[in-house]
Amino acid sequence: MQIIKYTFWLLFLILSGCNETDVPVLETTPSQAIHFSTRIQTLTTKSIITETTLPDNSQIGIFSWGHHKNEGSANTTLRKDLANTLYTKEAGNDELVASVDGHYPINPDTLLNFYAYYPYISSATNTPGSIPFDLSKQEDIMWSTPVLNRSKATNEETVNLSFNHLLSAITIKFQKADDIKEDMILESISLANYSPTLQLDIQTGKLTQAVSTATYTFIKDLNTPVVPAQQTIVTDYLLFPVTKPVFIVRMSGKDYTIESSKAFEPGKKQTYEFTLQAKDIHLSGSINPWVDGGSSNETVYF
């Protein structure tokens, strides 16, 4: 029994005398962080953000799916470190700063596909196929062209995200012709069968609109006289692209429906000019023919 106690006590003294330098360290391969930079796709016409780079401190959401190199570019596994991960554009730099660093897979045969959108929506983590947006917020919704088949062999290269505008920026102008003498007061402008609720599929970049039979009033509480000189009512108002927009214009207490043949197109600035033209009043004149009133045969005495 004394031998056992002595052995235990000796072992305790040896262990207690060890410091951190005495403990062997297990060497690991450092993880390879993924670096992102960004630019906005150059277009012939652009929406609200008119620069080719995002404003400083812009928030971007990034998703990534992995797949084996022999499986083509088909997405198979959503990366946990890039599942709607928040990245912020650094001031004065195109590189994006991560809220949580994303890393390339250890297996060199695993390739990653990257998808990004703007502006960041925190609730989109579990809904990459239907990221929600609200038009009333007037945010310039953008989606990045996917970057596919990246492996840890490319970890030194920054992933360049090229963003595309998904909405149309609408400018509306009004005037009336000189022949309209009545006072016309513009009160509001709406769209028929139009919903402000939108959803983005992060993998396809397709933006869809909720089905609605309601009227969406996007310019209201006006009290603007319509005059012969052209007036700009709204500039670069962001709207979901539709093929045949139907405007409902309220003037002087009455609604007027205007069906436009010009579609709202994504990524374009478009101007709609409305001129109120009176219908001419056509006048003509004629003389009714004389009617034969007959004759009289009378004797007159003077």
LINSUL-V883760 format. One record per residue. RES is the residue in one small letter. SS is DSSP state (~ for helix, > for strand, _ for the rest). PSI is psi as a letter, one per 40 degrees, with the letter a starting at -180 (* if undefined). Layout:
RES:SS:PSI + RES:SS:PSI
This chain:
m:_:d + q:~:d + i:~:d + i:~:d + k:~:d + y:~:d + t:~:d + f:~:d + w:~:d + l:~:d + l:~:d + f:~:d + l:~:d + i:~:d + l:~:d + s:~:d + g:_:e + c:_:i + n:_:a + e:~:d + t:~:e + d:~:e + v:_:h + p:_:i + v:_:h + l:_:h + e:_:h + t:_:i + t:_:h + p:_:i + s:_:i + q:_:h + a:>:i + i:_:h + h:_:h + f:>:i + s:>:i + t:>:i + r:>:i + i:>:h + q:_:h + t:_:h + l:_:i + t:_:d + t:_:i + k:_:i + s:_:a + i:_:d + i:_:h + t:_:e + e:_:i + t:_:e + t:_:i + l:_:i + p:_:i + d:_:i + n:_:e + s:_:i + q:>:h + i:>:i + g:>:h + i:>:h + f:>:i + s:>:h + w:>:i + g:>:i + h:>:i + h:>:i + k:~:d + n:~:e + e:~:e + g:_:a + s:_:e + a:_:h + n:_:h + t:_:d + t:>:h + l:>:h + r:>:h + k:>:d + d:>:e + l:>:f + a:>:g + n:>:f + t:>:h + l:>:h + y:>:i + t:>:h + k:>:h + e:_:i + a:_:h + g:_:e + n:_:i + d:_:e + e:>:i + l:>:h + v:>:h + a:>:i + s:_:d + v:_:h + d:_:h + g:_:i + h:>:i + y:_:i + p:_:i + i:_:d + n:_:h + p:_:e + d:_:e + t:>:h + l:>:i + l:>:i + n:>:h + f:>:h + y:>:h + a:>:i + y:>:i + y:>:i + p:_:i + y:_:h + i:_:h + s:~:d + s:~:e + a:~:e + t:~:d + n:~:e + t:_:f + p:_:e + g:_:e + s:_:g + i:>:h + p:>:i + f:>:i + d:>:h + l:~:d + s:~:e + k:~:e + q:_:f + e:_:h + d:_:g + i:_:h + m:>:i + w:>:h + s:>:i + t:_:h + p:_:i + v:>:h + l:>:i + n:>:f + r:>:h + s:_:i + k:~:e + a:~:e + t:~:f + n:_:d + e:_:e + e:_:h + t:_:h + v:>:h + n:>:h + l:>:h + s:>:h + f:>:i + n:>:h + h:>:h + l:_:e + l:_:i + s:>:h + a:>:h + i:>:h + t:>:h + i:>:h + k:>:i + f:>:i + q:>:i + k:>:i + a:_:i + d:_:d + d:_:e + i:_:h + k:_:e + e:_:i + d:_:h + m:_:h + i:>:h + l:>:h + e:>:d + s:>:i + i:>:h + s:>:i + l:>:h + a:_:i + n:_:f + y:_:h + s:_:i + p:_:e + t:>:h + l:>:i + q:>:h + l:>:h + d:_:h + i:_:d + q:_:d + t:_:e + g:_:e + k:_:h + l:>:h + t:>:i + q:>:h + a:_:i + v:_:h + s:_:i + t:_:e + a:_:i + t:_:h + y:>:h + t:>:h + f:>:e + i:>:h + k:_:i + d:_:f + l:_:i + n:_:f + t:>:h + p:>:h + v:_:h + v:_:i + p:_:d + a:_:h + q:_:h + q:>:h + t:>:h + i:>:d + v:>:i + t:>:h + d:>:f + y:>:h + l:>:h + l:>:i + f:_:h + p:_:h + v:_:i + t:_:d + k:_:g + p:_:i + v:>:h + f:>:i + i:>:h + v:>:h + r:>:h + m:>:h + s:_:f + g:_:e + k:>:i + d:>:h + y:>:h + t:>:h + i:>:h + e:>:h + s:_:i + s:_:e + k:_:h + a:_:i + f:_:h + e:_:h + p:_:i + g:_:e + k:_:i + k:>:h + q:>:i + t:>:h + y:>:h + e:>:h + f:>:h + t:>:h + l:>:h + q:_:h + a:_:i + k:_:h + d:_:i + i:_:h + h:_:h + l:_:i + s:_:i + g:_:i + s:_:i + i:_:h + n:_:h + p:_:i + w:_:i + v:_:h + d:_:h + g:_:e + g:_:a + s:_:i + s:_:i + n:_:g + e:_:i + t:_:h + v:_:h + y:_:h + f:_:*
